[in-house]
Amino acid sequence: PSSSPSPSPPPSPTTTTTAATSPSSDPSPPSANSPSEARQDAASLAKEATTPTTKKSLKSSKGKEKAQEQQSMSPALSPPYEPSTNHIFFALNLQSYAPGHPIDGVIVLSLSKALKLTKLRIEWSGAEFVNWFQGVAQRDQCSATKELFSENFVVVDKEMDLKVGAHNFPFVFKDLPTMLPASFEEVSRKAQEKTQGFVPVVLSSGFLPRSFGGERSFIRYSALAIAEYELEGAKPDANGNIQTYCLSKHIPIHMTDSFDPKVIVQPALIAKEQKSWILAGDPVQLKVAVSNGGVLFSGQNLYLNINVQNNSSRIVDGIEMKVIENVKLQAPSSDDVLQEFPRDRVALIANVENSQIDPKQTYSKDIQLAIPPQTPPSILSGLLISRTYDLEVRLTMSMASDVVLKVPIRVLAWSPVLKSVVPLQVPVDLTGD
């Protein structure tokens, strides 16, 4: 394609470290208290024991207990994090990837103090999540989660002594499944209205591989880089074990939908519709031919031919075209009955100029319909979420009901990894041969 749209770049890497208890390098022994200080401490403790507990202190203690409970329930990596000024950076070479193609990138360890690296790995994951409410007063919740894939990829599996400075670890992950749906983020209608119906690709950094929750439906992919290491000069404990720590960095991955490169070049898709009315003579025949089977990348032109034979006594006032996006969610309801939640919206409207057709006249015209580059791709390989498109051609009739014909089209998302398998020039054929 002449123009290759790309999603917004992922956020710049930042270091994520969580404090963990570790012995100080130079602990100092506590000083002994004098007898008078000991008596003062005992008196203060007795006073605290006899003082009645206020509501404020109870509230604060409950808050601390709740915070401790939430901290214990939150997912944590093992081994623990070590509070230091060491940093880990994680980046991919491309902004989007296609299923079945390798993912390449680099992990950088920026160290302010030396350490012994024991393992460097990446956890790849993808998940599909749907959630909506239906029924009386929207009380019946339909929600489901499907794990698309999960892989543990080891970059370094041997001990390495790393000195102060930056250390680069390039990688290539080749085990990405060939059948994966495109990234998807459900947005509100207000957001669609503000962006004139089209919402740019969202790379959400708030998704963790271990948590598939959320209020809105999505299809997300992510990678978590984990560097496990030991402190320089660390000594084993009584059991002979040396405490290990880790640094981690999570990034989202934008994925295109699975498709066979052969669908890029195929014959034209032809659809027909005819309609007649009482006391209006013969029917009106509408024929639409869409180039390349209706398959194109977002940002390209959709080539089509509209042919109308007005054999009736009615006047065709004009021809209107619409691109309709159809999103369907699937999930079991509270009584374990599979439910579907369709959501349709008009993504594009265009009128054909000078398209009035008088009775007993024939009309034919080749049209190029520009599909905006921010149009989200079709999703045909999803387990819970699907997105399809229809090209609707409507003949607005005078003193009669309209003639409507819908032709399915497929919108693909471009990724630089497709350069080697997708032809740059696609011939335009509207004959269907």
C-alpha positions in Angstrom: 0.0 0.0 0.0 1.1 3.5 -0.7 0.4 4.7 2.8 0.9 2.4 5.9 -1.0 3.6 8.9 0.6 2.8 12.2 -0.8 3.0 15.7 0.4 5.5 18.3 3.9 4.5 19.7 4.0 2.8 23.1 4.8 4.9 26.1 8.4 5.5 26.9 9.9 2.8 29.2 10.1 3.6 32.9 11.6 1.5 35.6 9.3 -0.2 38.0 10.7 -1.3 41.3 9.0 -2.3 44.5 10.6 -2.1 47.9 11.4 -5.3 49.7 12.8 -5.9 53.1 16.6 -6.5 52.9 19.3 -6.3 55.6 21.4 -3.2 55.5 24.9 -3.4 54.5 26.3 -2.0 57.7 23.9 -2.6 60.6 24.6 -0.9 63.9 23.8 -2.5 67.3 21.0 -0.8 69.3 22.2 1.2 72.3 21.3 0.0 75.8 18.9 2.1 77.7 19.7 3.4 81.2 17.5 2.3 84.2 15.7 5.8 84.2 15.0 5.5 80.5 13.7 2.0 81.0 11.3 3.2 83.7 10.0 6.1 81.5 9.4 3.6 78.7 7.5 1.2 81.0 5.4 4.1 82.3 4.5 5.3 78.8 3.6 1.8 77.7 1.3 1.4 80.8 -0.3 4.8 80.1 -1.0 3.8 76.5 -2.5 0.5 77.7 -4.9 2.2 80.1 -5.9 5.0 77.6 -9.3 4.2 75.9 -9.2 3.7 72.2 -10.8 6.5 70.2 -12.9 6.1 67.0 -10.1 7.8 65.0 -7.6 5.2 66.2 -10.0 2.4 65.4 -10.5 3.8 62.0 -6.8 4.2 61.3 -6.1 0.6 62.5 -8.9 -0.8 60.3 -7.4 1.2 57.4 -4.0 -0.3 58.0 -5.4 -3.8 58.2 -7.3 -3.3 55.0 -4.2 -1.9 53.2 -2.2 -4.9 54.5 -4.9 -7.3 53.3 -5.0 -5.7 49.8 -1.2 -5.8 49.6 -1.2 -9.5 50.4 -3.9 -10.2 47.8 -2.2 -8.2 45.0 -0.2 -10.3 42.5 3.6 -10.3 43.3 6.5 -11.6 41.4 8.9 -14.1 43.0 11.7 -13.4 43.7 11.0 -10.0 45.4 12.1 -6.6 44.2 15.2 -5.1 45.6 15.2 -1.3 46.3 18.0 0.1 44.2 18.8 2.5 41.4 19.2 -0.2 38.8 16.7 0.1 35.9 15.3 -2.1 33.2 14.1 -0.9 29.8 12.1 -3.0 27.4 11.2 -2.0 23.8 10.1 -3.6 20.5 11.4 -2.7 17.1 8.0 -2.2 15.5 4.8 -0.5 16.6 2.5 -3.4 15.5 2.9 -7.1 14.7 1.0 -9.7 12.8 0.2 -13.2 14.0 2.7 -15.9 13.1 5.5 -13.4 12.5 8.5 -13.0 14.8 8.6 -10.2 17.4 12.0 -8.6 17.9 13.3 -6.1 20.4 15.8 -5.4 23.1 16.0 -5.4 26.9 18.4 -2.9 28.5 19.7 -3.2 32.0 21.1 0.1 33.3 23.1 -0.6 36.4 24.4 1.7 39.0 25.9 -1.1 41.0 27.2 -4.5 39.9 25.2 -7.7 40.2 25.0 -11.3 39.1 22.3 -11.9 36.5 20.8 -15.4 37.0 17.9 -15.4 34.4 16.4 -13.0 31.9 13.0 -13.9 30.5 9.8 -12.5 28.9 6.3 -13.6 29.6 4.1 -13.1 26.5 0.3 -13.2 26.9 -3.0 -12.3 25.2 -6.5 -12.2 26.5 -10.0 -11.6 25.3 -12.6 -10.1 27.7 -16.3 -9.1 27.3 -18.6 -7.5 29.8 -22.1 -5.9 29.5 -25.4 -5.7 31.3 -28.8 -6.5 29.9 -32.4 -7.3 31.0 -34.7 -5.4 33.3 -32.9 -2.4 34.7 -29.6 -3.7 33.2 -29.2 -6.2 36.1 -28.2 -9.3 34.2 -24.4 -9.3 33.7 -22.8 -11.1 30.8 -19.1 -11.5 31.2 -16.4 -13.9 30.0 -12.7 -14.2 29.6 -10.6 -16.2 27.2 -6.8 -16.6 27.3 -5.5 -16.4 23.7 -2.0 -17.5 24.4 0.7 -17.5 27.1 4.4 -18.2 26.6 7.5 -18.0 28.8 10.5 -17.0 26.6 14.0 -17.2 28.2 16.5 -14.7 26.8 19.4 -15.5 29.2 19.5 -18.8 31.2 23.0 -18.6 32.6 24.7 -16.6 35.3 26.4 -13.5 34.2 28.4 -11.0 36.2 27.4 -7.5 35.1 29.4 -4.4 36.0 28.1 -0.9 36.3 26.8 0.5 33.1 24.2 -0.4 30.3 23.9 -3.9 29.0 21.8 -4.7 25.9 20.1 -8.0 25.3 18.4 -8.2 21.9 15.9 -11.0 21.3 13.7 -12.6 18.6 10.5 -14.4 19.7 9.3 -16.8 16.9 6.5 -18.7 18.7 3.7 -16.3 18.1 0.5 -18.2 17.2 -0.7 -17.9 13.6 -4.4 -17.4 14.5 -4.9 -14.4 16.7 -7.6 -11.6 16.6 -6.6 -8.0 16.3 -6.2 -5.7 19.3 -9.6 -4.3 20.4 -10.7 -1.6 22.9 -14.3 -0.9 23.5 -15.0 2.8 23.7 -18.1 4.8 24.7 -20.4 6.4 22.2 -19.3 9.9 23.5 -15.7 9.0 22.5 -16.9 7.9 19.1 -18.8 11.2 18.6 -15.8 13.3 19.6 -13.6 11.5 17.0 -16.4 11.5 14.3 -17.0 7.9 14.7 -13.4 6.6 14.3 -11.4 6.0 17.5 -7.6 5.6 17.1 -6.0 2.4 18.3 -5.6 2.4 22.1 -2.4 0.9 23.6 -3.5 0.5 27.2 -0.5 0.2 29.6 -2.8 -0.6 32.6 -3.3 -4.2 31.6 -1.3 -6.9 33.5 -1.0 -10.4 32.2 -2.2 -11.8 35.5 -5.4 -9.7 35.7 -8.0 -10.0 33.0 -10.6 -7.8 34.8 -12.1 -4.6 33.5 -15.4 -2.9 32.9 -15.2 -2.6 29.1 -14.5 -5.3 26.6 -11.1 -5.7 25.0 -8.6 -7.9 23.2 -5.1 -7.1 24.6 -1.6 -8.5 24.2 1.3 -7.7 26.5 4.9 -8.7 27.3 6.6 -8.7 30.7 10.4 -8.7 30.9 11.8 -10.0 34.2 15.5 -9.9 35.2 16.4 -12.1 38.1 19.7 -11.4 39.9 21.7 -11.7 43.0 23.5 -8.8 44.8 27.3 -8.7 44.4 29.0 -10.2 47.3 25.8 -11.7 48.8 26.3 -14.5 51.3 24.1 -17.6 51.7 21.8 -17.9 54.7 21.7 -20.7 57.2 20.2 -23.0 54.6 22.8 -22.3 52.0 20.5 -20.2 49.8 21.3 -16.8 48.4 18.5 -14.2 48.2 17.6 -13.3 44.6 15.8 -10.2 43.4 14.2 -9.0 40.2 13.5 -6.0 38.0 10.5 -6.0 35.6 9.0 -3.9 32.8 5.6 -4.4 31.2 4.6 -3.1 27.7 1.5 -3.6 25.6 1.7 -5.1 22.1 -0.5 -4.0 19.2 -1.6 -7.0 17.0 -3.3 -7.1 13.6 -5.9 -9.7 12.7 -4.9 -13.1 11.2 -5.3 -13.4 7.5 -4.0 -15.4 4.5 -1.9 -13.2 2.2 -3.7 -14.8 -0.7 -6.9 -12.8 0.1 -5.1 -9.6 -1.0 -5.5 -10.5 -4.7 -8.8 -12.1 -5.7 -11.7 -11.5 -8.2 -14.2 -8.8 -7.8 -17.2 -9.4 -5.5 -20.5 -8.9 -7.3 -23.9 -8.5 -5.6 -27.4 -7.8 -7.1 -30.7 -6.6 -5.8 -34.0 -5.8 -7.6 -37.3 -4.4 -6.4 -40.7 -3.7 -7.9 -43.8 -1.8 -6.7 -47.5 -2.0 -7.5 -48.5 0.0 -10.5 -44.9 0.9 -11.2 -44.1 -1.4 -14.1 -40.9 -3.5 -14.2 -38.5 -3.7 -11.3 -35.4 -1.6 -10.6 -32.2 -3.6 -10.8 -29.1 -2.7 -8.7 -25.7 -4.3 -9.3 -22.6 -3.5 -7.3 -19.1 -4.9 -8.1 -16.4 -4.4 -5.5 -12.7 -4.8 -6.5 -10.5 -7.5 -4.9 -13.4 -9.2 -3.2 -14.0 -6.3 -0.9 -10.6 -6.7 0.9 -8.4 -3.7 1.5 -6.2 -2.0 4.1 -7.4 0.9 6.2 -6.4 4.1 4.5 -6.8 2.7 0.9 -9.5 3.3 -1.7 -12.3 0.9 -2.2 -13.0 0.6 -5.9 -16.5 -0.3 -7.0 -18.9 0.0 -9.9 -22.6 0.8 -9.5 -24.9 -0.3 -12.2 -28.7 0.6 -12.1 -31.3 -0.4 -14.6 -34.5 1.6 -13.9 -37.1 -0.3 -15.7 -39.9 1.1 -13.6 -42.0 4.3 -13.9 -40.5 5.7 -10.7 -37.6 8.2 -10.5 -34.3 7.3 -8.6 -33.6 10.6 -6.7 -30.0 9.6 -5.8 -27.5 7.0 -4.7 -26.2 6.9 -1.1 -23.3 4.8 0.2 -22.6 3.8 3.8 -19.8 1.8 5.5 -21.4 0.1 8.6 -19.3 -1.4 11.4 -20.8 -4.4 13.1 -19.3 -5.4 16.5 -20.7 -8.5 18.3 -19.9 -9.7 21.8 -20.6 -13.2 23.1 -20.7 -14.3 26.7 -22.9 -16.5 29.0 -25.4 -14.8 31.2 -26.0 -15.3 34.9 -28.0 -18.5 34.1 -25.2 -19.8 31.8 -27.1 -19.2 28.6 -25.0 -17.9 25.7 -25.9 -14.3 24.9 -25.0 -12.0 22.0 -24.6 -8.3 22.2 -24.5 -6.6 18.7 -23.4 -3.1 18.3 -23.7 -1.4 14.9 -22.6 2.1 13.9 -22.3 4.0 10.6 -18.6 4.6 10.0 -18.8 6.5 6.7 -21.5 8.2 4.6 -21.0 9.3 1.0 -23.4 10.5 -1.7 -22.9 9.9 -5.4 -23.1 13.2 -7.3 -25.4 13.5 -10.3 -27.0 10.2 -9.7 -30.7 10.9 -10.5 -32.0 8.2 -12.8 -35.2 8.8 -14.8 -37.6 6.0 -15.7 -36.5 3.5 -18.4 -32.9 4.7 -18.0 -29.6 2.9 -17.3 -26.9 4.3 -15.0 -23.3 3.0 -14.5 -20.4 4.6 -12.7 -16.9 3.7 -11.3 -16.3 5.0 -7.8 -13.4 5.3 -5.5 -14.5 5.3 -1.8 -11.7 6.4 0.5 -11.6 4.4 3.8 -10.0 6.6 6.5 -6.6 5.4 7.8 -7.9 5.3 11.4 -10.6 2.7 10.6 -10.1 -0.3 13.0 -9.6 -3.6 11.3 -12.0 -6.5 10.9 -11.9 -9.2 13.6 -12.8 -12.6 12.2 -10.7 -14.9 14.4 -11.9 -13.7 17.9 -13.4 -16.2 20.4 -15.7 -13.7 22.1 -15.5 -10.5 20.0 -16.0 -10.1 16.2 -16.0 -7.0 14.0 -17.3 -7.0 10.4 -18.1 -4.3 7.9 -20.8 -3.9 5.3 -20.9 -1.5 2.3 -24.5 -0.4 2.0 -25.7 1.1 -1.4 -29.1 2.7 -1.3 -31.2 4.0 -4.1 -33.5 6.7 -2.8 -36.7 6.5 -4.7 -39.4 9.0 -5.5 -42.9 7.9 -4.3 -41.6 4.4 -3.4 -39.5 2.6 -0.8 -35.8 2.6 -1.3 -33.7 -0.2 -2.9 -31.0 -1.3 -0.5 -28.0 -3.7 -1.2 -25.4 -4.7 1.4 -22.0 -6.0 0.3 -19.6 -7.4 3.0 -16.1 -5.9 3.0 -13.0 -6.7 5.0 -10.7 -4.0 6.4 -7.1 -5.1 7.3 -4.6 -3.3 9.5 -1.1 -2.8 8.0 2.0 -3.9 9.8 5.6 -3.4 8.5 6.2 -7.2 9.0 3.8 -7.8 6.0 6.1 -6.2 3.5 7.6 -9.5 2.5 4.3 -11.3 2.0 1.8 -8.7 0.7 2.1 -7.3 -2.9 2.6 -3.5 -3.0 0.5 -3.1 -6.2 -3.0 -4.8 -6.4 -4.7 -4.7 -9.8 -8.2 -3.2 -9.9 -10.7 -5.6 -11.4 -14.5 -4.9 -11.4 -15.5 -7.7 -13.9 -15.5 -10.6 -11.4 -13.8 -12.9 -13.9 
